[in-house]
Amino acid sequence: MHKPPKEHTKQAFALVLLVALTVAAIAGPTGLLAWAENGEALEQRKARIAMLTEERDALRNRVELLDPNGADPDLVSELIREDLGVIHPDEIVITLDEQ
């Protein structure tokens, strides 16, 4: 049985549409390939957020130690000596990395 040309056109259009949807589902902006890339980007951003949170907490602690109403004398002395460069020759300065 021979199908009319109009039927062939409909089937061809449906096939093209189906192929386009399949390609979009795999390689589109929200497709399977993008899913893996988005997962990797999410992990990188979570790591960056954790690092920035740690940095923010360290800075917050330092600000609290420098509160004008009750500054930590050791930190104030350290900052003044560091800024002015007034360390006596017989002094030993030990610096600790904040972690």
KOLVO-283559 format. One record per residue: residue in one letter; y, z, x of N, C-alpha, C, O, CB in turn; residue number from 1. Coordinates in steps of 0.02 Angstrom, whole numbers, plus 50000, padded with zeros to 5 digits. Glycine has a CB too. Example, Ala and Ser with C-alpha at 12.3 -4.5 7.8 and 13.67 -1.06 7.14 Angstrom:
% KOLVO-283559
ATOM residu n_y n_z n_x ca_y ca_z ca_x c_y c_z c_x o_y o_z o_x cb_y cb_z cb_x num
ATOM a 49716 50390 50660 49775 50390 50615 49835 50390 50660 49834 50423 50712 49776 50452 50565 1
ATOM s 49888 50354 50642 49947 50357 50684 50002 50394 50645 50057 50402 50670 49970 50286 50704 2
END
This chain:
% KOLVO-283559
ATOM residu n_y n_z n_x ca_y ca_z ca_x c_y c_z c_x o_y o_z o_x cb_y cb_z cb_x num
ATOM m 49942 50000 50042 50000 50000 50000 50062 50000 50045 50067 50040 50091 49999 50061 49952 1
ATOM h 50107 49958 50032 50167 49948 50071 50225 49986 50039 50238 49979 49980 50184 49873 50078 2
ATOM k 50261 50028 50080 50317 50067 50055 50381 50026 50058 50389 49984 50103 50325 50134 50095 3
ATOM p 50424 50037 50011 50488 50000 50012 50532 50023 50070 50525 50079 50094 50526 50010 49945 4
ATOM p 50577 49980 50094 50620 49996 50151 50662 50059 50140 50677 50095 50188 50666 49937 50166 5
ATOM k 50681 50072 50079 50721 50131 50064 50681 50194 50081 50709 50243 50106 50744 50131 49990 6
ATOM e 50617 50193 50067 50573 50251 50081 50566 50261 50157 50565 50318 50180 50503 50240 50049 7
ATOM h 50562 50207 50194 50558 50212 50268 50622 50243 50296 50619 50283 50342 50547 50142 50298 8
ATOM t 50678 50224 50267 50742 50251 50290 50745 50326 50278 50767 50363 50322 50801 50216 50254 9
ATOM k 50723 50348 50220 50722 50420 50204 50677 50458 50252 50695 50512 50276 50699 50431 50131 10
ATOM q 50619 50431 50266 50572 50464 50310 50598 50466 50382 50590 50516 50417 50504 50428 50308 11
ATOM a 50630 50412 50403 50659 50410 50471 50715 50461 50476 50721 50497 50527 50685 50340 50487 12
ATOM f 50757 50465 50425 50812 50514 50425 50784 50585 50427 50809 50627 50463 50856 50504 50363 13
ATOM a 50733 50598 50388 50702 50664 50386 50671 50682 50454 50676 50739 50477 50648 50668 50331 14
ATOM l 50640 50633 50486 50611 50644 50552 50665 50659 50604 50657 50705 50645 50570 50583 50574 15
ATOM v 50719 50621 50603 50774 50632 50650 50804 50702 50638 50820 50737 50686 50829 50577 50642 16
ATOM l 50813 50721 50576 50841 50786 50560 50794 50842 50584 50817 50892 50612 50852 50793 50484 17
ATOM l 50729 50833 50574 50681 50883 50596 50681 50890 50673 50677 50945 50699 50611 50863 50572 18
ATOM v 50685 50834 50708 50688 50836 50781 50752 50870 50805 50751 50910 50852 50683 50764 50810 19
ATOM a 50808 50854 50772 50872 50885 50791 50870 50960 50780 50894 50998 50822 50930 50854 50751 20
ATOM l 50841 50983 50725 50836 51055 50712 50791 51089 50762 50804 51146 50783 50811 51066 50641 21
ATOM t 50737 51056 50782 50691 51084 50831 50725 51091 50899 50718 51142 50932 50628 51040 50837 22
ATOM v 50761 51039 50919 50797 51042 50983 50850 51097 50981 50857 51134 51030 50831 50973 50998 23
ATOM a 50885 51104 50925 50936 51157 50919 50904 51226 50922 50932 51273 50951 50976 51149 50854 24
ATOM a 50845 51233 50892 50810 51298 50892 50787 51317 50962 50781 51376 50978 50750 51296 50845 25
ATOM i 50774 51268 51004 50751 51282 51072 50809 51285 51122 50814 51333 51160 50700 51229 51095 26
ATOM a 50853 51236 51121 50904 51230 51173 50975 51242 51148 51022 51235 51186 50901 51162 51204 27
ATOM g 50984 51260 51085 51050 51272 51057 51081 51336 51083 51050 51373 51120 51048 51273 50982 28
ATOM p 51143 51350 51062 51177 51410 51085 51144 51475 51065 51154 51527 51097 51248 51409 51060 29
ATOM t 51105 51474 51012 51068 51533 50991 50993 51521 50994 50954 51556 50961 51089 51555 50921 30
ATOM g 50972 51472 51032 50902 51454 51036 50862 51497 51084 50888 51546 51111 50895 51383 51055 31
ATOM l 50800 51478 51094 50755 51516 51137 50778 51520 51209 50772 51572 51241 50686 51486 51134 32
ATOM l 50804 51465 51235 50828 51466 51305 50889 51511 51313 50895 51547 51363 50845 51395 51328 33
ATOM a 50934 51510 51264 50993 51553 51267 50974 51626 51259 51008 51670 51286 51044 51532 51213 34
ATOM w 50921 51640 51223 50899 51708 51211 50885 51743 51278 50905 51800 51289 50837 51709 51166 35
ATOM a 50849 51708 51322 50833 51737 51388 50896 51748 51429 50903 51800 51462 50784 51691 51426 36
ATOM e 50941 51700 51428 51004 51706 51466 51046 51764 51439 51076 51801 51478 51044 51640 51463 37
ATOM n 51047 51771 51373 51086 51825 51343 51056 51893 51361 51093 51941 51370 51089 51817 51267 38
ATOM g 50990 51897 51365 50958 51960 51384 50976 51979 51455 50988 52038 51469 50882 51954 51377 39
ATOM e 50977 51931 51499 50995 51944 51569 51068 51965 51575 51085 52011 51612 50983 51881 51612 40
ATOM a 51112 51931 51538 51183 51948 51538 51194 52019 51510 51236 52056 51534 51224 51897 51497 41
ATOM l 51155 52036 51459 51160 52103 51430 51141 52157 51481 51174 52208 51485 51115 52108 51368 42
ATOM e 51088 52145 51518 51066 52194 51569 51120 52201 51623 51132 52257 51647 50999 52172 51600 43
ATOM q 51150 52146 51644 51203 52149 51695 51263 52188 51669 51293 52227 51705 51225 52078 51715 44
ATOM r 51280 52177 51606 51337 52213 51577 51322 52287 51568 51366 52329 51578 51356 52183 51509 45
ATOM k 51261 52304 51551 51242 52375 51545 51247 52409 51613 51271 52466 51618 51171 52382 51517 46
ATOM a 51226 52375 51666 51231 52404 51733 51304 52413 51753 51322 52463 51783 51195 52358 51785 47
ATOM r 51345 52364 51737 51417 52368 51752 51449 52426 51714 51491 52462 51741 51452 52301 51736 48
ATOM i 51431 52434 51651 51458 52489 51610 51438 52556 51639 51479 52602 51643 51434 52483 51537 49
ATOM a 51376 52562 51661 51353 52625 51691 51392 52640 51754 51412 52698 51765 51277 52621 51707 50
ATOM m 51404 52590 51796 51442 52600 51857 51514 52620 51842 51541 52666 51873 51441 52535 51900 51
ATOM l 51545 52586 51793 51614 52602 51776 51620 52670 51743 51670 52705 51753 51642 52548 51729 52
ATOM t 51570 52690 51705 51570 52756 51674 51567 52810 51728 51602 52861 51724 51511 52764 51626 53
ATOM e 51525 52799 51778 51519 52847 51833 51586 52851 51871 51608 52906 51890 51463 52826 51881 54
ATOM e 51616 52794 51883 51681 52792 51918 51735 52828 51878 51775 52866 51905 51702 52719 51932 55
ATOM r 51735 52816 51812 51784 52848 51768 51776 52924 51768 51825 52961 51770 51778 52821 51696 56
ATOM d 51713 52946 51765 51700 53018 51766 51723 53051 51831 51749 53106 51831 51626 53032 51754 57
ATOM a 51712 53016 51886 51735 53043 51951 51811 53047 51953 51839 53096 51977 51710 52998 52009 58
ATOM l 51845 52996 51927 51918 52997 51925 51944 53051 51878 51993 53084 51892 51946 52928 51904 59
ATOM r 51910 53060 51821 51930 53112 51773 51924 53181 51806 51967 53224 51797 51886 53108 51709 60
ATOM n 51870 53191 51844 51861 53255 51878 51917 53266 51929 51943 53322 51935 51793 53256 51913 61
ATOM r 51934 53214 51965 51987 53221 52016 52054 53236 51983 52093 53276 52009 51992 53156 52058 62
ATOM v 52067 53205 51926 52130 53218 51890 52132 53290 51866 52184 53323 51871 52137 53170 51829 63
ATOM e 52075 53315 51841 52072 53385 51819 52084 53432 51878 52115 53485 51869 52005 53399 51786 64
ATOM l 52058 53415 51937 52068 53458 51995 52141 53457 52019 52163 53504 52053 52022 53435 52052 65
ATOM l 52178 53405 52002 52248 53399 52023 52297 53419 51967 52356 53404 51971 52263 53328 52045 66
ATOM d 52272 53453 51916 52314 53475 51861 52371 53519 51888 52357 53568 51923 52273 53514 51807 67
ATOM p 52433 53503 51873 52489 53542 51901 52487 53616 51884 52514 53657 51921 52555 53512 51877 68
ATOM n 52456 53635 51830 52453 53705 51809 52398 53744 51845 52397 53806 51840 52444 53710 51734 69
ATOM g 52355 53711 51880 52301 53747 51914 52264 53702 51961 52203 53695 51956 52254 53778 51865 70
ATOM a 52298 53670 52007 52268 53622 52053 52220 53658 52101 52232 53715 52120 52322 53584 52092 71
ATOM d 52168 53623 52119 52119 53649 52167 52152 53650 52236 52170 53597 52262 52053 53606 52167 72
ATOM p 52159 53709 52266 52195 53713 52331 52162 53673 52386 52197 53644 52428 52199 53785 52353 73
ATOM d 52096 53669 52388 52062 53631 52440 52078 53557 52434 52090 53523 52484 51987 53642 52437 74
ATOM l 52077 53531 52372 52091 53460 52362 52164 53444 52378 52179 53393 52409 52074 53439 52290 75
ATOM v 52208 53488 52357 52280 53477 52372 52291 53476 52447 52326 53433 52473 52323 53532 52338 76
ATOM s 52262 53524 52482 52269 53527 52555 52241 53464 52588 52272 53436 52633 52234 53589 52583 77
ATOM e 52183 53443 52564 52153 53382 52592 52197 53321 52582 52207 53282 52628 52085 53369 52559 78
ATOM l 52225 53314 52522 52267 53256 52507 52332 53258 52548 52354 53206 52574 52284 53253 52433 79
ATOM i 52361 53316 52554 52423 53321 52592 52411 53304 52666 52448 53266 52696 52454 53391 52586 80
ATOM r 52358 53332 52694 52343 53319 52764 52327 53245 52775 52346 53215 52825 52283 53362 52787 81
ATOM e 52291 53216 52727 52273 53145 52733 52335 53100 52729 52342 53053 52768 52222 53126 52678 82
ATOM d 52379 53115 52681 52438 53074 52671 52489 53081 52727 52520 53032 52748 52471 53092 52604 83
ATOM l 52497 53142 52752 52547 53154 52804 52520 53148 52874 52558 53144 52922 52577 53223 52795 84
ATOM g 52454 53147 52880 52423 53142 52946 52436 53203 52989 52447 53197 53049 52449 53081 52981 85
ATOM v 52434 53262 52958 52448 53324 52995 52383 53365 53002 52374 53414 52967 52503 53365 52960 86
ATOM i 52341 53344 53047 52280 53380 53062 52287 53406 53133 52302 53368 53179 52216 53336 53053 87
ATOM h 52274 53470 53142 52279 53501 53209 52221 53476 53252 52167 53462 53226 52279 53578 53204 88
ATOM p 52231 53471 53318 52178 53446 53363 52114 53488 53361 52060 53461 53373 52204 53444 53433 89
ATOM d 52120 53553 53347 52060 53595 53347 52025 53598 53279 51975 53633 53272 52078 53665 53369 90
ATOM e 52050 53561 53229 52019 53561 53163 51963 53510 53159 51966 53457 53190 52071 53547 53108 91
ATOM i 51913 53526 53122 51858 53479 53109 51862 53461 53035 51862 53504 52991 51788 53510 53127 92
ATOM v 51866 53396 53022 51871 53372 52953 51805 53341 52934 51781 53295 52968 51930 53322 52944 93
ATOM i 51776 53365 52881 51713 53337 52856 51728 53305 52789 51750 53339 52742 51656 53393 52851 94
ATOM t 51715 53241 52783 51726 53207 52720 51658 53194 52687 51610 53176 52721 51765 53141 52730 95
ATOM l 51656 53204 52623 51595 53193 52585 51607 53136 52536 51659 53134 52502 51573 53257 52548 96
ATOM d 51560 53092 52531 51565 53038 52482 51550 53068 52414 51500 53104 52406 51517 52979 52498 97
ATOM e 51592 53054 52365 51579 53078 52297 51526 53034 52265 51530 52973 52265 51645 53077 52254 98
ATOM q 51476 53067 52239 51422 53030 52206 51406 53057 52140 51361 53031 52106 51361 53029 52249 99
END
